[in-house]
Amino acid sequence: MTNDAMTNDRTISGRTRVAGVIGWPVAHSLSPVIHEAGFASLGVDAVYVALPVPPGRGAEAVRGAFDLGFVGLSVTMPHKEAVAASVDEIEDTAAFLRSVNTVCFGAGGTVGRSTDGDGFLASLRDEAVHVSGRSALVIGTGGAGRAVAEALNRAGARLTVSNRSEASARHLAEFLPGCSVVSWSELGRVAPDHDLIVNCTSIGMGDSDESPLDVGRLSKRHVVVDIVYHPERTPLLIAAEARGATAVGGLGMLVHQAALQETAWFGASPDVTAMKESVRRALAAQG
């Protein structure tokens, strides 16, 4: 046996770069599928692995990957906040969110970024959805909801947020200029007053037939986005389409945030279409 190993018809050698995702649990992650497709489109000699890192060990894992010469890391739950507090440098958006989903390694040390919000905006551009000057309602102010709300606010949307815990929504709104808050019980009444409605909760994920919103008063002037990507067409999106609204699923955000990570690591943009198709194949194989 040689020192080189063959995988997916590629030779892994001492020159092969390594990137990965840290999380707990992480075995279910689609990140390796997405990034391997992206690496192939870029033609880079690199592999991407899922690294199970127990809670409380995220900062150590980042330092270890830096010392081992990794090209970069993706960060998922439960490590995003701890990594944000531990990197040598943090970009403005990640600092505002107090959450890092991307770590870049360089001569100066570790740099934390957040690509979720910009990945969301890129997914809207794919669907020719314009944000500036439009009214937007974000449902859910967890980690993903905060990233989406910040991105929409930065892009010039007139923003309203809502969360089951209204205190969380009000806390976020304090830091976003012009942002207003609506109570969870009022969602159905106020949603039709907004051009863009974004579900950032897990409602509708998997086999659930639930929807976070009654879409009965929506029409073709509305755009409804669900950042849930499995299933690709959630109950909310199916119902919105039936009312004539434009429906945008979460697969685009998932892939675009990963593409932005690769751009940060390698300085070149991967093929987003190839990455998206790789996810669809993986999900189909899972049934």
C-alpha positions in Angstrom: 0.0 0.0 0.0 1.3 3.4 -0.9 1.3 6.4 1.4 -1.4 8.0 -0.7 -5.0 7.0 -0.3 -7.6 7.1 -3.1 -11.0 8.5 -2.4 -13.6 9.6 -5.0 -11.0 9.0 -7.7 -8.7 11.6 -6.2 -5.3 11.1 -4.6 -4.9 12.5 -1.1 -1.3 13.5 -0.6 0.8 15.6 1.8 -0.2 18.7 -0.3 -4.0 18.2 0.1 -5.6 21.0 2.1 -8.1 20.1 4.8 -11.3 22.0 5.9 -14.1 20.8 8.1 -17.1 21.5 10.2 -17.2 21.4 14.0 -20.4 20.6 15.8 -22.2 18.3 18.2 -23.8 16.2 16.8 -22.4 16.5 13.3 -22.8 13.1 11.7 -26.0 14.3 9.9 -24.3 17.4 8.4 -24.7 17.9 4.7 -21.6 20.3 4.7 -19.2 17.6 3.5 -21.4 16.9 0.5 -21.8 20.6 -0.3 -18.2 21.5 0.1 -16.8 18.5 -1.8 -18.9 19.6 -4.8 -17.6 23.1 -4.4 -14.0 22.0 -4.1 -14.4 19.9 -7.3 -15.8 22.9 -9.2 -12.8 25.0 -8.1 -10.3 22.3 -8.9 -8.6 22.7 -5.6 -6.7 19.9 -3.9 -8.7 19.8 -0.7 -10.9 17.6 1.4 -13.7 18.5 3.8 -14.5 16.4 6.9 -17.1 16.5 9.7 -15.5 16.8 13.1 -17.6 15.9 16.2 -16.6 18.4 18.9 -18.4 18.1 22.3 -20.0 21.2 23.9 -17.5 23.5 25.5 -14.6 22.4 23.3 -15.2 24.6 20.3 -12.5 27.2 21.0 -9.9 24.4 21.5 -11.0 22.7 18.3 -10.4 25.9 16.3 -7.0 26.4 17.8 -6.1 22.8 17.1 -7.2 23.1 13.5 -5.1 26.2 13.1 -2.1 24.5 14.5 -2.7 21.5 12.2 -2.7 23.8 9.1 -6.3 23.5 8.2 -7.4 25.9 5.4 -10.6 26.9 7.4 -13.5 25.7 9.4 -17.3 25.8 9.3 -18.9 26.1 12.7 -22.3 24.9 13.7 -24.3 24.3 16.9 -23.4 24.5 19.8 -20.1 26.3 19.1 -21.0 29.5 17.2 -21.0 31.9 20.2 -18.0 30.3 21.9 -15.9 30.6 18.7 -17.0 34.2 18.2 -15.6 35.0 21.7 -12.3 33.2 21.1 -11.0 34.1 17.6 -8.1 36.5 17.2 -10.2 38.8 14.9 -13.9 39.0 14.1 -15.6 40.7 11.3 -18.3 43.3 12.0 -21.4 41.2 11.2 -20.2 38.2 13.2 -19.4 40.6 16.1 -22.9 42.1 16.0 -24.5 38.6 16.0 -22.0 37.3 18.5 -21.9 34.2 16.3 -19.3 32.7 13.9 -20.1 30.1 11.3 -16.8 30.5 9.4 -13.2 30.6 10.5 -10.3 31.5 8.2 -6.7 30.8 9.1 -3.8 33.0 8.2 -0.4 34.2 9.3 -2.1 36.6 11.7 -4.2 34.0 13.4 -7.9 33.1 13.4 -10.6 35.3 11.8 -14.3 34.7 12.5 -17.0 35.5 10.0 -20.7 34.9 9.5 -21.8 34.1 6.0 -25.5 33.2 6.8 -27.0 36.6 6.2 -25.1 37.3 2.9 -25.9 33.7 1.9 -29.6 34.5 2.4 -29.4 37.7 0.4 -27.6 35.8 -2.4 -30.4 33.2 -2.5 -33.0 36.0 -3.0 -30.9 37.5 -5.8 -31.1 34.1 -7.5 -34.9 34.4 -7.5 -34.8 38.1 -8.6 -36.2 39.2 -5.3 -35.3 42.8 -4.5 -35.0 43.8 -0.8 -34.2 47.5 -0.6 -37.2 49.7 0.3 -39.5 46.7 0.7 -41.2 45.7 3.9 -40.0 42.5 5.4 -41.4 40.3 8.3 -38.9 37.9 9.9 -40.5 35.1 12.0 -38.2 33.7 14.6 -35.2 35.5 16.2 -32.9 32.5 17.0 -29.4 32.4 15.5 -30.6 32.1 11.9 -33.4 34.7 12.4 -30.9 37.2 13.8 -28.6 36.7 10.8 -31.4 37.1 8.3 -32.9 40.1 10.1 -29.5 41.8 10.2 -28.9 41.2 6.5 -32.3 42.5 5.5 -31.8 45.6 7.6 -28.4 46.2 6.1 -29.8 45.7 2.6 -32.4 48.5 3.2 -35.6 46.6 4.0 -38.2 48.0 6.3 -38.0 45.4 9.0 -40.4 43.8 11.4 -39.5 40.8 13.6 -41.6 38.4 15.7 -40.7 35.5 18.0 -42.6 33.3 20.5 -40.6 34.9 23.2 -41.3 38.5 22.5 -38.4 39.6 24.7 -35.9 38.0 22.3 -37.5 39.9 19.4 -37.4 43.2 21.2 -33.8 42.7 22.2 -32.8 42.2 18.6 -34.9 45.2 17.4 -33.0 47.5 19.8 -29.9 47.1 17.7 -31.4 47.3 14.2 -32.3 50.8 13.1 -36.0 51.3 12.3 -36.9 47.7 13.2 -40.3 47.1 14.8 -41.7 44.1 16.7 -45.0 42.3 16.4 -46.4 39.8 18.9 -46.6 36.2 17.9 -50.4 36.2 18.2 -50.6 39.1 15.7 -48.7 37.4 12.9 -51.7 36.4 10.9 -53.1 39.9 11.0 -50.0 41.8 10.0 -48.2 39.4 7.6 -50.2 40.5 4.6 -49.0 44.1 5.2 -45.5 43.0 4.3 -44.0 42.4 0.9 -41.5 39.8 2.1 -42.2 37.1 4.8 -39.4 34.9 6.0 -39.8 31.9 8.3 -36.7 31.4 10.4 -38.2 28.8 12.7 -38.0 25.1 12.4 -41.8 24.8 12.0 -42.4 22.7 8.8 -39.2 20.8 9.0 -39.0 17.1 8.2 -42.4 15.3 8.0 -44.2 18.0 9.9 -47.4 19.4 8.2 -47.3 22.5 10.4 -47.0 26.1 9.1 -46.0 29.1 11.2 -48.5 31.3 9.4 -52.0 31.3 7.9 -51.5 32.5 4.4 -55.2 32.9 3.5 -54.8 36.7 3.0 -51.6 36.5 0.9 -51.6 37.2 -2.9 -49.3 37.3 -5.9 -47.6 40.5 -4.6 -46.1 38.6 -1.7 -42.8 36.8 -1.5 -42.6 34.0 1.1 -39.3 32.5 2.1 -38.8 29.5 4.3 -35.2 28.8 5.4 -36.0 25.2 6.1 -34.5 23.1 3.3 -35.7 19.7 4.1 -38.3 19.3 2.7 -37.4 21.7 -0.1 -41.1 22.6 -0.4 -42.5 23.1 3.1 -46.2 23.3 4.0 -45.8 27.1 4.2 -44.4 27.3 0.7 -46.9 25.0 -0.8 -49.8 27.0 0.8 -48.2 30.3 -0.3 -47.8 29.1 -3.9 -51.5 28.2 -3.9 -52.3 31.8 -3.1 -50.1 33.0 -6.0 -47.2 34.2 -3.9 -43.6 33.8 -4.9 -42.1 30.9 -2.8 -38.4 30.6 -2.0 -37.0 27.6 -0.2 -34.0 27.4 2.1 -31.7 25.3 -0.1 -30.3 28.4 -1.7 -29.3 30.0 1.6 -27.7 26.7 2.7 -25.6 26.5 -0.4 -24.7 30.2 -0.8 -23.5 30.5 2.8 -21.2 27.5 2.1 -20.0 29.0 -1.2 -19.1 32.3 0.6 -17.0 30.2 3.0 -15.1 28.7 0.1 -14.6 32.1 -1.4 -13.1 33.3 1.9 -10.8 30.2 2.1 -9.6 30.0 -1.5 -10.3 33.4 -3.0 -12.5 32.1 -5.8 -16.2 31.4 -6.1 -17.4 27.8 -6.5 -20.2 26.5 -8.8 -23.3 27.1 -6.7 -25.5 25.0 -9.0 -23.2 22.0 -8.7 -23.3 22.4 -4.9 -27.1 22.6 -4.9 -27.5 19.5 -7.0 -25.2 17.6 -4.7 -27.5 18.4 -1.8 -30.6 17.3 -3.7 -29.0 14.0 -4.5 -27.9 13.5 -0.9 -31.4 14.3 0.4 -33.0 12.0 -2.2 -30.7 9.2 -1.1 -31.8 9.7 2.5 -35.4 9.4 1.4 
